[in-house]
Amino acid sequence: MMDKYRLTSKLHEIELVKVWEEITGVLVAKHTTKLEMRCKTLYVWFDQAPLKNEIFLRRDQLLKAINNRLGENFIEKIFIG
């Protein structure tokens, strides 16, 4: 039923938002302006350019941390915007 109404991806997004601060830390969570998931790709926007650059350089590490916390292959790519 969840797939029929395309709710599975939205539930995954909500689950990620709930644990975002625990995975990234308080500072990163505070400056995150938007999180969005589409087709196993995580789109993340920040309000500070230096932080955006730091997360861009560490996106592989962040990808592993998210997949370790929420299940293998939860997301496949991270787009930093």
N, C-alpha and C positions, 0 to 999 in steps of 0.2 A: 504494500500500500504506500509506503514511504517513497519508493521509486516511481510509482505511478503518478504521484503528485509532485515529484522532484523535490522532496523535502530532505533527502539524505544529505545532499551537499550543504544545505543551509544549517542542518543540525551539526555537521562537522565544523562549520564556520563558528557557530555559537560555542561549541566545545573548545575550539582554539582560543577564542576571545577570553573565555573564562580562565585559562591557564597561561595566557600571554605574559602577564607580569611575573609569574613564577619561573617561566622559561627564560625571559630576557632580562629580568631585573627591573627595579623600580624606575630608574632613570630612563631607560629605553621605553618602557611602557608609558611613562608620563609624556614623552615627546612623540608618541605614535598618534597620528591623527586619524588614520583609517586602516582597517584590516579587511581584506576581502578574499574569498576563495572562489576560483573558477576552474573546473576541470583539473583538480589536483595541483593547481598553481596558486601560490599565495602572493597576493599583491599587498604591499605594505607602504604607507606614506608616513613621512616624518616632517616635523615643523622646523628642524634644524639641519642645515647642510653638512656640518662636520659629523654629526651623528649618522646621517644618511650614508655618508661615505664610509664610516667605520663599519656599519652593518653590511654595506655592499661588499666590503672586503672580507667579512666574516660570514657571509651568507651560507657557505657550505657547512660551517660549524653549526649555524642556527638550524639549518635543514635537518642535520643529524639529531640535534637536541629535540626538535619538535617530533620527529619520527620515533625517537626513543620514548618520549613521554606519551604520545597518542597512538602509537602503533606503526608498524613498518609500512612504508609506502602511503602514509597519510597524505603527504604532499611530495611532489616530485621536483618542483622548481619554485624559486622565490624571485619575484620581481620587486625591485626597490624603486619607488616613485617619489 
